[in-house]
């Protein structure tokens, strides 16, 4: 079996409609061109047979060959320099922005065109391309047709792709396009792959060199409109750019990750589809956007959430939605795909939408509280109904077990983090009562809030461990307890929280600065590691917090991207990538180091 690149080998391209992953070997192994959560046309990431578009020097990987790469500043335009014994060549990759798009227009009308521009730097380098699209997660092998303008059209099912390569004489074979060409110093060759629909919009035609310049300017204009003056400025700005790249611009929803089914452990089966938007992450995401982007992004995300939730009834509010607000994300397995590094199954959809997760309303209410000064002194219409609906749902269900923050698929429990966020819902409802009209019931809500708090303090505490644990009555440590001071349930300086923080470090911390979610978790979870940074700041241990922060950010790949987790033995990245929560954790931890008392 062909060996697949490591997760950390990939760079991220985005047009805020969809995204692509390009490896250090020059192969684009993931692209779902219509939208982030649509079917792939290149899927080598999950199976070598599922399609790719490779562009690299002939003989890449042999002695004397090396690669260096970097994003152009404040963008997701990736420049890879290939050094060979015969010379050097740069390949700059991007997903095209709409011509003329600037600032907040980025991504709203992206043309779905992949750009690859080759530039000779020194000597003469022989390049090879291998274009092998396999639409619908590798289920389809397209017909290829030579075009009068020198391009090649690939068509199968609902998908049309057109490859152009300037003046290169491309010719289609049975199921792929292969071609070799030489590039001398100063020579530029532009290639593009345009996506269209068989029964809809035809593929766009762009000049790839001009489109690359336009796309770079669009990213630069976007970042120029967004300021951050806190600590670790470059790291925060880059993570904010990644979040922008994961934002589906047409709705404002932020995808949890670009990918599906990258394993939490190689060979394991905890492989899930993360290409949707999680309400549980909502408040953390909003805070990060507020800190590192601007109120426009935060407001758009909030509007998407309130519209996606709809009128609240007796059913639990789902933990996640599709990027346009779809609720039914029923899960199925792609049995024809081997999975990344043989880690099956590959899942499309995510059945976590069916779970009861009592923490979800708390995340939404936390966001409402954060935006309260911008939402008005009186809440009207849908906003008032949402806040009242969430509050009353928690009032009647907080005592039930649920699946918890980590979305367990075994049985429901009384998870500590869920109860804390139920408390947060009631607490924020009490504080917002004067904006909610005559149906507000702050006295009853306050009594429920205090009851929840008492239960958390009694049943969530374990005397033997001297710590809050993951679930009521449990003796298992869980890093989600670190969220308690972040949610302002207890100050980090409270003796019980100090003891809990120390227990998490002792039981779940590792020598490389990472924090596992639970005792038998095989990998360090980056978000939890950044939570620990925040907790250390709030206990007054700023120096230790800084050292930990700098250790954790060292686990990014060579272009500053984080997946979900880090293997504790090899240091390899694991899980879906790029992972929004990891970059959100970085932004929020950096801001805590800048403003220790930030709410």
N, C-alpha and C positions, 0 to 999 in steps of 0.2 A: 504493500500500500504506500502511495506517495505520502511523504512526511509533510504535514502542514506547518506553516509558520506559527511561532508563539503568539499569544494574544498581544504581548507588548511590542511585537514587530510592526503593528499597524498604526498608520496615521489616519486622521479623521478629516474628511471633506464634508462640507454641508452647503446647501443653498437655502436652508430653513424651510424646505419642503420635504427633503429627504437627505440622506447622507450616504457616503461611501467610505470604504476602508481600503487603503493602499499599503501594501507591505514594503519592507525594506528591499525586497527582491524586485520591486517594480510592478507587482501584480495587484490589480484591483480585484479583490476577492469578495466584496460585498457591495451591492448597490440595489436598492429598491426604489426605482426612479420616480414612481408616481407619488408616493408619500412614505414616511418612515415605516409605517406598519403594513405596507403593501408587499406583494410578492417580489422576490429578488429576481434579477436577471443575471447577476454574478453571485454565486453562492459557494465558491470554493472554501470559504471560511468554515462551512459545515460539512463539506464533502468535496473531495478533489474533482468529482465528476459534475459538479453543479455550476460550472461556469466561471470564467475569469477573463481579464484583459491585461496581459503582461506586456510591458515595454521596458527593456533593459539592454545593456550591452551584451553582445555575444560572448559567451564564456564567463558571465558573471559568477562570482563565487570562487573562481580559481585563484591561485597564488598571485599576489600583486594587485588584487582587486579589493577596494574598500568603499564604503558608503558613508556619507554624512548628510544630514538633512535638518531642516528647520522651517518653521512657519515664517512667512513674511509678517512683520510686526502687526499685532492686533488683528489678525485675520486667520482664516482657515484655508489659506492658499499655501500649499506645501511644496517646498523646493528640495529635491533630492539630487545630490551630486554624486555621480558614479566615477570613481577614479580607477582607471585600468592601466595596464602596462603600455598601452598605445595612446593614452590621452585621457582627458576628463570631459564629461558631458553632464549637463543639468537637465532634469525633467521636472517641470513645474505642473502640479496637478490642482484642479479646482472644479467645483460645480458652479456653473455660470449663474451669475446674478442677472436679473432683467436689465437691459440697457437703460441707463439713466437712473436706476434705483439708488436711493441714498437714504441713510439713517433708518427711520422706522419703516421704510418701504421694502427693506431687504427681505426677500423671500416670499412676498405676497403674490408675485406673478412670475416665479422662477420658471425658466423655459425647459428645465429638465435636460440639460446638456452637460456632459462630462468633458472637460477640457484637459488636454495633455500637450504641453509645449516643450519641445526638445531644443536645447541650445548647446552648440559645441563650444567648449571652453579652451581646450588645447589639443594638439595632435589630431589624429583621425580615429574615430571610434565607430566600430560597426555595431549597429543596433538591430534588435529583432523584436517584432511584435507578434503576439499570439492572441487573437480575438476570438473567444469561444463563448458566446452568450448561451445561457440555458435558462429561459424564462420559467416562471412559476416554481421557484425553488428547485430547479433542475428537472422538472417533470417534462419539459418541452425541449426538443432540439429543433431550432428554426431552419427554414429554408433560407439560403443565402443567394442574393441576386446582385450581379454587377450592375452599376448604375451609369448612365451616360456621362455624368459629371465626374466619374472616377471613384465614386464612393461605392460602398457595399451595403445593401439593405438586408437585414435579418428580420424575418417575420414568422411568428408562431402564435396561435391563439389570439389573445387580445393585444399582443405587444408587437410594436415595430421599433427597431433600432437601426439607425443609419450611421455607419462609420465613414468619416472622411479623413484623409491624411495629406492634405495639400496636393502637391504634384506627384506624390508617390503612386506608382502604378499598382494599386491593390487588385487582387483577383480572389474571388471566392472559390474555396474548395467545397467538399461535400458538407462539412459542418463547422468550419472555422475559417479564419483568414490568418495566414502566416506570411510574413514578409521581412526581409533584411534590407537595411540601407545604411550608408555611411554618413557621418556628420563630422565636418571639419570645424576648426576654431572659427567662431563668428557666424556659423550657419545656424538658422532657426527653422524648425519644422513644426507646424502646428497640426494636432490631431484632435478630433472631437467625435463623441458618440452622442447622438440625439435620440431621445425617447419620444415615441408617439403612440397613439392608440389605433389599432386596426380599423375600428369603426368610429373614430372620433378625430381629435386634433392630430394633424400630421406632425412629424418631427420638425423642430425649428432648424434653420440653417444659420450658423454663425461663423464669423471669422475667428478662429480660436485665439490668435495672438491678440487681436483687438478685444475680444471678450474677456481674456485673462486680465488685461490692463483695466478694463471696466469693472470687473469683479473685485480686483484688488482695491480699486478706489472706493467701491461700495462698502467693503469691509472697513477701510480706514475712516470713511465718513461716519459709519455706524459707531465705531469706538470713540471717535472725536466727540460725539454727542453724549458720551457717558463718562462721568468722572468718578475717580476713586482716589482719595488722598491719604488713605491709611497706610498701615505697615504692610510690607511684602507686596508692594504695588504691582510689580510685574507678574507675580504668581496669581494675584487676584484678578488682574485684567485678563490674563490668559484663561483662567477658569471661567470668568464671565463670558468670554468669547465662546468657549465650549458650550456653555448654557444657551447662548444665543443660537449656536449651531444645532442644538437639540430642541429648539423651539419650533413648533409647527406654526409658521407665521400667519397662516390664514385664520387660525383660531386663537392663537396665544398659548395653547397648551404646550407644556414641556414634557418631552418623552423621557422616561426614566433612563433609557439607554438606546443606542442605535441598533442593538443586535438582539437576537433570540438564541437561547439554548447554549450559550457559552457556559461551560461547567464550573460550578463552585469547587469541584475536585475532579482532576482528570480521571476519566474512567467511571465517574459517578453518574447518578441519574437526577441530581438536583439541577436540572437544566430548564430554565423558564423563559418565557417571552416577555421582555421588558420594554417593548416599543410603544408603550401606552403611557398615560399620565396618571400618577397615583395621588389621590387626595391626601393620603397619609403623609406624603412629602410636602404638602402644599404650603404649610406655614414656614418650613425651613427654606423652601424654594423662594417664597415671597420675600423672606428676610434677605436672602442672598442677592436677589434681583434688586431689592431696595438699596442694599449696600453698594453693590458693584455695577449695577446697570443704571436704571433710572425709573421714576414712578410710572412711566408709560408702560413698560413691560409688566410691572407688578399689577397695574390696573387692568391690563388686557387679560392676564392670567386669572385675576379675580373674577372678571366678567365671564370668562369661559367656565369657571367652576360653578358660579351661581346659576348659569343657564343650563349646564350639564346636569346638575342635581335635579332640577325640576321641582315640582310640588312634592313635598315630603309626606309620606303616608306611614303605614305600619312597617313596611319592609325596611331592612337596614339600608343606609346609604352605602352604595358600593365603594370599595376602596380604590377602584381605578375605572377609568373611562377610555374609550378610543379618542383619538386626537381631534375629532370633530364632535365629541360628546356622546359617542355610541356607548350603550350600556352592556349589551349582550356581546361578550368577548369569548364565547365558548371555545374551549381548548380542544385541539386534536393533534395527533402525532403524525409526523412525516416519516413513515416507516421506510421510505426509499433512500433516506439520507443517513449516513453513518454517524454523523455528529462530529463536532470538533475533536480531533485527536481520538476518534472512536468513542466519544462520550455520548451515547444515545440515552434517551430519545431526544429527537428534535421536536419541539412543541411550537405550534402556532396558535395564538390566543392564550388566555390566562384565566383559569377557572377561579382564581382568587376573587373575581368580581362577585361570585356567589357567596362568599364567606361573610359571617358576621364579625366585623372588626369594630369594636366600640370606641377605638381611638380616633376614628375618622372625623366625627363631628368636632372633636377638640381641636384638630388641626385647622379645620375651617373657621371655627370660632376664634382661634388664635390669630388667624389672618385678618378677620373682621376687626379685632381689637387693634391690630397693628395699623390698619388703614382708617381707623375711626375718625381721625381728624379730616380725612378726605371724603368720607362717606356722608357727612352732614350731621347736624344735631338731631335730626329726626329721620328715621329710616322709613322709606315708603315702599309700597308695592312688593316686588319679588324679593328684595333684600330683607324686608321685615318678615315676610312669610318664611324665608329660609332660616333666619336666625331663630324665630319662634319654633319652627318645626324641628330644627336640630336640638334645641333646648328641651322641648317636651319629649322627643324621642329618647334622649339620654335620661331624662327624669324617670321614664318608665322602663328602661332596659339596663341601666348601669349595673344592676345586681346580677345580670346573666353572665355566663362564661362566654368566651369568644376565641378566635384563632390567634389573636395577638399580632404584635408588630411584625414578627418574622413569618407570618402567614403559614403556620404549621398545618400540615395536611393529615394529622393523626386525629386528635380529639380536642375539644374545646376545654379551656381552663380559665381560671380567674387571673388573667395576666396583670401584673403590677402596672406596666406602662399604659395599658388600656384604662385601668381605673384612674390613674393620674390624669389622663386626658379627659375622662368623664368629669373629674373634679374641675379641670380647666374650663370645660364647656359651661358648667353651672356658675363658676366664678365669673367668667367673662359675661355671661348673661345677666348676672346681678349688676355688674358694673355698667352694662349697656341698657339697663331697663328703662331709663328715662328717654331713650330714643325709640322705644318699641311700641308705644301707644298703650291703650287701655287694657290690652290682653296680657301685658307683662305682669308677672307675679313674683317679684323679687324676694318677698319674705319666704314663700314656699321654696323657691329655688335656693335661697341661702341655706335653708334647713337641709335640703338634699345635698348641697355642696359640703356642708359640715359633716354630714353622715358619711359621705364617701371618704372624706379626709380621714375621719376616725377609723374607718375600715382599713384603709391603706396603711396607716400607722400601726394598727394592731396586727393585721393579718399578713402584711407584706414584710414585716421585720422578722428576722431569724436571730434569736438570742445567741445560739451556738456560734454562728458565723459572725455575729456583730455587724449585720448588713441587711439591707433590703435585697430580696431575691427576685427571681423572674416571675414567680406566680405565688398566690396566696398558699401558705402552708408548704412551700417548696424549700428544699435545702440546696437548690442549684443556683449558682450565681449566673447573672445575665447582665450583659453590658447595657441593656436598655435602662437599667437603674440610673445610669449617668445622665439620662434625660430629665430627671427630677429637678435639679437646680436650673437646667436650661429652660424648663417650663415654669419655673418660679413656684414649684410646689413646696420646696424647702430650700433655704439658702445653702450654698455649698459649705458655709462655715458652721452649719448646725452639726453638733457632735455625731449625730446619726449619719449624716451625709459624709462627713469626713471619714468615718469608719467604713462606709460603703465604698467610697472612692478608693480607699486603701485596699479594701478586699478585692475590688475589681482589678486593681493593678497587680495584686499578689496572685490571684487565682486565674485571671484571664489575660494579663499583660505578658509581653514577650520581650526578649532582649533587643529585638530590632525595632522597638517602639510601637508595635502593633497591638491591638486589643481584639481578642476573639469575642464572638457574641455569647458563647456559652462554653462550658468546660471541654466538651468533645468536638468543638468546631475545629476543622482541620486547617483553617486559614485565618489570617488577621483581616478584620473588617474595617475598611478605611474610615467610614463614617464614625464608628465607635471610637476610633483612635483620635479623631478630631474632637469628638465630644469630651474625651479625657483632657485634651488641651484646654477646652473651655472651662471645665471643672477646676483644673489647676489654677487658671487665672482667677476664678471666682473665690478660691480659697486663699489667694494672695501669694501663690507660689509662681510668680511670673517667670522667674529664671528657668525653672524646670519646665514650665509650659513652652517657653521659647525653644528650649533644647528638644523637647518632644516634637513640637511642630516641625522643626527643621529636619528631624530624623524621619518623620512620616512623609513629608513632601519628597524626600529622597527616593521614594518608591515609585515615582512617576517614570514613564518611559522616556526615551531620549527627546521626544517632542512635547513633553509635559502633560501626557494623558494618563488618567487613572481608570482602571477597571473597577470592579466592586471589591475584590479581595486580593490578598497577597499570600502566596504559599510560604509557610513558616520555615521550610527547609531550603528550598531553592531560591526563594525571592521572586518567583515567577508570578505574573499577574494572572488572576483567575476571575471568572464571571464575566457578565456582559460589559461591553465597552463601547465608547467611553461612558462611564457611569455618572449620571447627573449628581447623585447623592454624594459621591466622593468629592466632586468639585464644589458642591454646595457646602460640604463640611469644611473644606479648605477656606472658602470665602468667609464663612461665619466664624471660624476659629481665628483667622487673621483679624477680623473686625473686633473680636473679643480681646485680642491682644492690643488692639488700638484703643478701644473704648471698653474697659472692663465692666462698666456698669450698664452697658447697652441692654435694652429690654428686648 
